[in-house]
Amino acid sequence: AGIGKCVAMELARRNARTILACRSRERGQAAVREIRAATGNPAVLLRLLDTGSLASVRAFAAAVLREEPRLDVLVNNAGVTGLPFAITSEGLEQTFAINYLGPFLLTNLLLG
């Protein structure tokens, strides 16, 4: 939703192979259908990613590196605010993990 979806829509309009990295399979699939319909670009894909989980980030990055011949652009747009204090299963403060640690790790893993 929001800025991320707008960016994905514009990339798809420019005929880019576009991977939507979403926490929710249902919302992600709806976004993929909407973007494909609006742009006519069938190369819009969904991959599940929870930036609050470093294990999820590692799995996502490994799949992208394994499946994609190259990566030209990475847009880190995930972010939350106003969540109650919580610790992830990996022992990290949830908001810090989602907003900073996950995207930082993802970027560094994809740099190769």
Secondary structure as the mmCIF struct_conf table of DSSP 4:
data_model
#
loop_
_struct_conf.conf_type_id
_struct_conf.id
_struct_conf.beg_label_comp_id
_struct_conf.beg_label_asym_id
_struct_conf.beg_label_seq_id
_struct_conf.end_label_comp_id
_struct_conf.end_label_asym_id
_struct_conf.end_label_seq_id
HELX_RH_AL_P HELX_RH_AL_P1 GLY A 2 ARG A 13
TURN_TY1_P TURN_TY1_P1 ARG A 14 ASN A 15
STRN STRN1 THR A 18 CYS A 22
BEND BEND1 ARG A 23 ARG A 23
HELX_RH_AL_P HELX_RH_AL_P2 ARG A 25 THR A 39
BEND BEND2 PRO A 42 PRO A 42
STRN STRN2 VAL A 44 LEU A 48
TURN_TY1_P TURN_TY1_P2 THR A 51 GLY A 52
HELX_RH_AL_P HELX_RH_AL_P3 LEU A 54 GLU A 67
BEND BEND3 PRO A 69 PRO A 69
BEND BEND4 GLY A 82 GLY A 82
HELX_LH_PP_P HELX_LH_PP_P1 LEU A 83 PHE A 85
STRN STRN3 ILE A 87 ILE A 87
TURN_TY1_P TURN_TY1_P3 SER A 89 GLU A 90
BEND BEND5 GLY A 91 GLY A 91
STRN STRN4 GLU A 93 GLU A 93
HELX_RH_AL_P HELX_RH_AL_P4 GLN A 94 PHE A 96
HELX_RH_PI_P HELX_RH_PI_P1 ALA A 97 LEU A 101
HELX_RH_AL_P HELX_RH_AL_P5 GLY A 102 LEU A 110
TURN_TY1_P TURN_TY1_P4 LEU A 111 LEU A 111
#
